[in-house]
Amino acid sequence: EINSNNPNPVTSFDGHSSNVTSVGFQKDCKWMYTGSDGSVKIWDIRAPGYQRDYQSKSAINTVVLHPNQGELISGDEDGTIRVWDLTANHCSYELVPDGKTAIRSLTVASDASLVLAANNRGTVFAWRLGKGSFEAVHKIDAHSTYCLKALFSPDVKFLATTSADKTVKIWNVEKGFALDKTLAGHQKWVWDCGFSADSAYLVTASS
């Protein structure tokens, strides 16, 4: 409990057998999702155990929830992106943008207009989201090595990418993903980043 001095967990959720690489909550916090050892799981916060278990053929590196709250999008170590329809309870779409190159990060625009995937080659792919389809709109050679995180700003004006090359890059979405600036200063791999709610600040974290 964050608002108390008790250091012990309120509860624990057991079910994965390897590293948990993604965790997220449904907007009303009724359930959460996790990605790990070749599976995406959904957990009811009020009940023990997981209620849904979607199997992938390789380790899951990233999972994001569509703003419609009805679809999960996963990216795995074998380079496959899958859309999991929570109403139909199955995989509704599958895409392999760059062969076996591992998908490292996914991000969906808050207005559901675009979805992006970053991979181990340092490439970022952008698609326009349609009903049951991804329409390719852009490809960015963002970094020369692993792109570890890609994240839209809440206002969808900018994209941030972090990399094993120790840099963070900011891309202008409204100008066709033109490079806006490169942020240097980290001494090791930059693993993660987060925008403030007003899109004015970016926090980055490295090894």
N, C-alpha and C positions, 0 to 999 in steps of 0.2 A: 504494500500500500504506500504510494508515493507521499501522501500527506500524513504520514506517521513516522515514528522513529524505529519501527519494527524492521530489522534488516532481513527477516525471513520471507520467503515467497508466500503469497496468498495461496497459490496452487501451482501445480506443474502439469505439463502436458507431455506425455510420453507416447512415442509411436514411431519416430524416425530412428534409424540405426547408424546414421552418419551425420556429417556436418549439416546444420540447418543454415541455408544460405539466404533465405528470404522469409520475412514475417510481415504481415499487414493486417489491418482491420477493415471490416465493412463499416460504412459511414456511421451507422447507428450503434456500432460496437456490439452487435448481437453475435457475431462470429468472427473468427480470424482465419487466415490462411498461412500455410508454410510450404516451403520448397526445400527438398533435401535429396536423399539417396534414390534418385530416379522416380520420385513421386511428389505430387502436390496434394496436400491434405487440407481439409476444412474442419474447423473445430468450433463447436457451439460453446460459447464462454460459460454457459450455465450447466453444462453436462460433461461428464467424464469421457475421455477418449475422443477419437475423431469420427466424424459422420460421413465424410466423403474422402475417397482415396483415388486420385487419378494417376495412372501409371505412365511413366515415360520410359524410353529405352536406354537412357543414360542419365547421369547425374544432372540435377536441376541447378542452374547457376543463378537464375533470377525469375521472379514472379511479380506481376503487377495486376492490380484490379482495375478493370475498365470503369470509367466514371458512371456507367449505367448500372453498376453494382451487380450485373448479371453474367459477367464473363471474366475469367482469369486468363492471363496471357503468360506463358512460360517460355524460357529459353534454356537450352541444355548444352551439355558438353560436346555433343555430336553436331551442333550447328543447327538444330531444329527449333523453330518457333511453333508453339501450338496454342490455339484458342480453345478454352474449356467453357462450354455453354452450361451454366449452372441450372438453367431451367430444364433443358433436354438431358442434362447429366452425361454429356459425352464430349469428345473432341470434335469441334465443328469446322476447324480449319487448320491446315498444316503448311508450313513454309520453310524452305531451306535456302537462305539468301546467298551463302558463300561456301558451299560444299560442307566439309567436315569441320570448318573453323568454328570453334566454340563461341556461343553467344554469351557475352559477359554481363550485359545490362540491357534492360528494357525500360522505356518511359512512355507514358501516354499523356497527351495534352489534356489539360483540365476541361477543355471544351469538346473533347473526344474527336477532334479534327484530324490528328496525326498520331502515329505510333512510330517510335524509333528503336532500333536495335544496334548495340555496339558489340564488336567482336574482338577476338584475340589478335587479329591482324591490324587493329587500330582503325578499322572502317566503321562508319556509322551509316545505316540505311534508314531512310524515311519513307513511310507509306501513308497515303490518305486512307482513313478507315471508312469502308463501306459496309453494307449489310452482307456479312459473310464473305468479305473479300478485303485484300490489301492492294491498293493501287500505288505502285512505285512512283515516287515524286523526286527523290534526290538520293545521292550517294556522296558521302563526305569522307575523304581520306584525312581523318582527323589527327591521327598520331602514327608514328612509325613503328610502334610496338603496341602491346596490349592496351586497349581502351577499357578501363575497369569500371567506369560509371558514366552513364549519360542521363541527364535530368533536365526536363523542361522547367522554366520558371513558372510560377502560378499564373502569371498573366500571359504566358505562351509567347512572349516577345523574344526570349533568349533560350539558348540551349547551353548547358555546361557539360564538358567532358573532362574526365580525369584519366590519368594514364600511368603506366609503368615508366614513362619517360620523365617523370617527376614534375610534369606541368599540368596546369588546368587551362582549358581553352573555353572562351565564351563566343558563341556563334549567334548572329542576328537572324532570327527566324523570318522576320518581315522582309529582310533583304536577301532572301533565298539562301539562308544559312551561310552568309558571308562571315569570315572570321572577324570578330570585333576586337578581341584582345587575348594575349597569352599571359597567364599568371605564373611566375616562377618564384621559387623560394623554398619549396619542399626539397629535402635532401634524399628522400627515398620514394617508393611507389605511392602515388596518391590514390587511395582506395575508394573514397566516398566524398560526397558533398551534399549540401542541403541549402535551399533558398529560404529566406525569411518569407512570411506570409504575404508581404507587400512587394516581393520580388526585388527589393532594394539591396539586400545583402546576400552574400554566399559564404557559407562555412565549408572548409575543405579539411580532410583528414588523411594523414599518410602513415606509413610504417614508422 
